Amino acid sequence: MEPQFGGKHFTVHFILVLLCCVLADEDKEIVKAREGATVTLKTKETKRNSNEQVLWTFGPMNPNVRIASVKKSEVNSDYNEHFRDRLQLDTQTGALTISQLRVSDTGVYKRQFISSNIISQHFHLIVYSSVRPPSIKVNASFDNKSCSSVWFECSVENSRDLILSWYRGRDRLKETSGPDLSPRLSLVLEVESHDEDDYSCVAENPVEEKATKLHREDTCPQNTESSSWCQTEATVLLVISAIIGMALIIVVVDHIRLRR
């Protein structure tokens, strides 16, 4: 009986620990920002007691590195070289402001109000790289020697949670992303040569987006292999048509001559 009780006790203990971990993770406030920007991690309290000490810690996963504190009216934000000259602490509310954000600032921030008891608050800050404008070029590898359409390749430097999309007007036609953070993202689109719709390629993450328009002259490229082929093809078709026409005329003339 004892082994059975021990097994049940272990199962219950494991479930409680797992539940605590899930609840703790849900309690984190998620904040998203762009690199180079300024963000303020706002506390729930509107004003702190002058006897309370405020302590901020940080870590990529576990916030165990002290970065700022205030006790009475004395503020210290020089604990960590990584954040030097980039932190401001509100002595009234305990809110922490981080300026000139870096991607490496991404992680978990913990604020503690310390007096007779300790009140904690967690923030999960995600700093995204600045989005670069995508570039558009004719994709020769998709050249099917057709004069009716042109293939265009849109590409951009990849970064966290980046999505690359082709739009016609406001309608998204297709999209791609690279969770593996491959160096670049690319997306190909076929456009009719005489299509008059507005097309654009958009690179975006949760905090920023950049768009590049497909210019009208790009749908009918000049001085390219595709353009040369189209001109050659048109010439060949014209010559063939002329030969067929001449052959038909000769046949008709011979037919009339034979009937006479």
C-alpha positions in Angstrom: 0.0 0.0 0.0 2.8 2.4 0.8 4.3 2.3 -2.7 0.9 3.1 -4.2 0.4 6.1 -1.8 3.9 7.3 -2.7 3.2 7.1 -6.4 -0.1 9.1 -6.0 1.7 11.6 -3.8 4.4 12.1 -6.4 1.8 12.5 -9.2 -0.2 15.1 -7.3 3.1 17.0 -6.4 4.2 16.9 -10.1 0.8 18.3 -11.3 0.9 21.1 -8.7 4.4 22.1 -9.8 3.4 22.1 -13.4 0.3 24.1 -12.7 2.4 26.7 -10.8 4.8 27.0 -13.7 1.9 27.5 -16.1 0.3 30.2 -13.9 3.6 31.9 -13.4 4.2 32.1 -17.1 0.7 33.5 -17.7 1.3 36.1 -15.1 4.1 37.7 -17.2 3.1 40.8 -19.1 4.3 40.6 -22.7 5.8 43.8 -24.1 6.9 44.2 -27.7 9.2 46.9 -29.1 11.5 47.8 -31.9 15.3 48.1 -31.5 16.4 51.7 -31.0 13.1 52.7 -29.4 12.3 53.5 -25.8 10.0 51.4 -23.6 8.6 51.7 -20.1 7.7 48.7 -18.0 4.8 50.1 -16.0 4.0 48.8 -12.6 0.6 48.1 -11.2 1.2 50.4 -8.2 0.6 54.2 -8.8 2.7 55.3 -5.9 5.2 53.5 -3.6 5.7 53.9 0.1 8.9 55.8 0.9 10.0 52.9 3.1 9.7 50.4 0.3 12.7 49.3 -1.7 12.2 48.7 -5.5 14.4 46.1 -7.1 14.6 45.3 -10.8 16.3 42.1 -12.1 16.7 40.7 -15.6 17.6 37.5 -17.4 17.0 35.9 -20.8 15.0 33.2 -19.1 15.4 33.6 -15.4 15.6 37.2 -14.0 18.5 36.7 -11.6 20.7 39.7 -12.5 20.2 43.0 -10.6 20.0 46.0 -13.0 18.3 48.8 -11.0 17.0 49.7 -7.5 15.7 52.6 -5.5 15.7 52.8 -1.7 14.1 55.9 -0.2 15.2 58.5 -2.7 18.5 56.9 -3.8 18.4 55.4 -7.3 21.1 53.0 -8.6 21.0 51.8 -12.2 24.7 51.1 -12.8 24.7 47.5 -11.7 25.1 46.0 -15.2 27.4 47.3 -17.9 25.0 46.1 -20.6 22.4 48.6 -19.5 24.7 51.5 -18.6 23.2 54.9 -19.2 20.0 53.4 -20.7 17.9 52.9 -17.6 15.6 55.3 -15.8 13.7 54.4 -12.6 10.6 56.3 -11.5 11.0 56.9 -7.8 7.3 57.3 -7.3 5.9 54.3 -9.1 9.0 52.1 -9.5 8.4 52.0 -13.3 11.5 51.2 -15.4 12.3 52.9 -18.7 14.8 51.4 -21.1 16.1 53.6 -23.9 18.1 52.7 -27.1 16.7 49.2 -27.1 18.8 46.3 -28.4 17.7 42.9 -29.6 19.8 41.5 -26.7 17.5 43.3 -24.2 14.9 40.6 -25.0 14.1 38.6 -21.8 12.3 38.5 -18.5 12.3 41.5 -16.2 11.2 41.2 -12.6 10.2 44.1 -10.3 9.9 43.6 -6.6 8.4 46.0 -4.0 10.2 45.1 -0.8 8.9 46.1 2.7 7.2 44.0 5.3 6.3 41.7 2.4 7.4 41.3 -1.2 5.2 42.1 -4.2 6.5 40.9 -7.5 5.6 41.6 -11.1 7.1 40.0 -14.2 7.5 41.4 -17.8 8.5 39.5 -20.9 10.1 42.0 -23.2 10.6 41.1 -26.9 12.8 43.5 -28.9 12.6 43.1 -32.7 15.2 44.0 -35.3 14.4 47.0 -37.5 12.7 45.8 -40.7 14.6 46.6 -43.9 12.7 47.6 -47.1 12.4 44.5 -49.4 14.0 44.6 -52.8 12.3 43.5 -56.1 14.0 42.2 -59.2 13.1 40.1 -62.3 13.7 36.5 -61.5 15.5 35.0 -64.5 15.4 31.4 -63.1 11.6 31.5 -63.6 11.8 32.9 -67.1 9.5 30.6 -69.2 10.2 32.6 -72.4 6.6 33.8 -72.3 5.7 37.3 -73.5 2.5 37.4 -71.5 3.9 37.5 -68.0 7.0 38.3 -66.0 8.3 36.6 -62.8 9.4 38.9 -59.9 11.4 38.0 -56.8 11.0 40.0 -53.6 13.6 39.4 -51.0 14.6 40.9 -47.6 17.1 40.2 -44.7 15.4 37.8 -42.3 14.8 38.4 -38.6 12.6 37.2 -35.7 8.9 36.7 -36.6 9.3 38.4 -40.0 6.7 37.8 -42.7 7.3 38.6 -46.4 4.1 39.1 -48.5 3.0 40.1 -52.0 0.0 42.4 -52.1 -2.3 43.4 -55.0 -3.8 46.6 -53.7 -4.8 45.7 -50.1 -5.3 42.0 -50.8 -2.5 39.7 -49.7 -1.7 37.2 -52.4 0.9 35.0 -50.8 3.3 35.1 -47.9 6.3 33.3 -46.5 8.4 33.3 -43.2 11.5 31.7 -41.9 11.3 30.5 -38.3 14.8 29.0 -38.7 16.1 32.5 -39.3 17.8 31.8 -42.6 19.8 34.8 -43.8 17.2 36.0 -46.3 13.5 35.5 -47.2 12.4 35.5 -50.8 9.0 35.2 -52.5 8.3 35.0 -56.3 5.2 36.4 -58.0 4.0 36.1 -61.6 2.6 39.3 -63.1 0.9 39.7 -66.4 2.9 42.0 -68.7 0.0 44.4 -69.2 -1.5 44.1 -65.7 -2.5 47.6 -64.5 -3.1 46.6 -60.8 -0.9 48.0 -58.1 1.5 45.4 -56.6 3.7 45.7 -53.6 6.0 43.6 -51.4 5.7 44.0 -47.7 8.1 42.9 -44.9 6.7 43.0 -41.4 7.0 41.9 -37.8 4.7 42.5 -34.9 6.0 46.1 -34.4 7.0 47.4 -37.8 6.5 47.0 -41.5 8.2 48.2 -44.7 6.8 48.1 -48.2 8.3 48.3 -51.7 6.0 49.0 -54.7 6.3 47.3 -58.0 6.6 50.1 -60.6 4.6 49.9 -63.7 7.7 49.9 -66.0 9.0 46.8 -64.2 6.2 44.7 -65.6 7.6 45.3 -69.1 11.3 45.1 -68.5 13.7 46.6 -71.1 17.1 45.3 -72.1 16.6 41.9 -70.5 16.8 38.4 -71.9 13.1 38.1 -71.5 12.5 41.3 -73.5 14.9 40.2 -76.3 13.1 36.8 -76.5 9.7 38.5 -76.8 11.0 40.7 -79.6 12.5 37.8 -81.4 9.4 35.7 -80.9 7.2 38.5 -82.3 9.5 38.8 -85.3 9.5 35.0 -86.0 5.7 35.0 -85.7 5.4 37.9 -88.2 7.7 36.1 -90.7 5.9 32.8 -90.4 2.6 34.6 -90.9 3.9 36.4 -94.0 5.2 33.0 -95.4 1.9 31.3 -94.8 0.1 34.3 -96.4 2.2 34.1 -99.5 1.8 30.4 -99.7 -2.0 30.8 -99.5 -1.9 33.4 -102.3 0.2 31.1 -104.5 -2.2 28.2 -103.9 -5.2 30.4 -104.7 -3.6 31.8 -107.9 -2.6 28.3 -109.1 -6.1 27.0 -108.3 -7.6 29.8 -110.5 -5.1 29.2 -113.2 -5.9 25.5 -113.4 -9.6 26.1 -113.5 -9.1 28.3 -116.6 
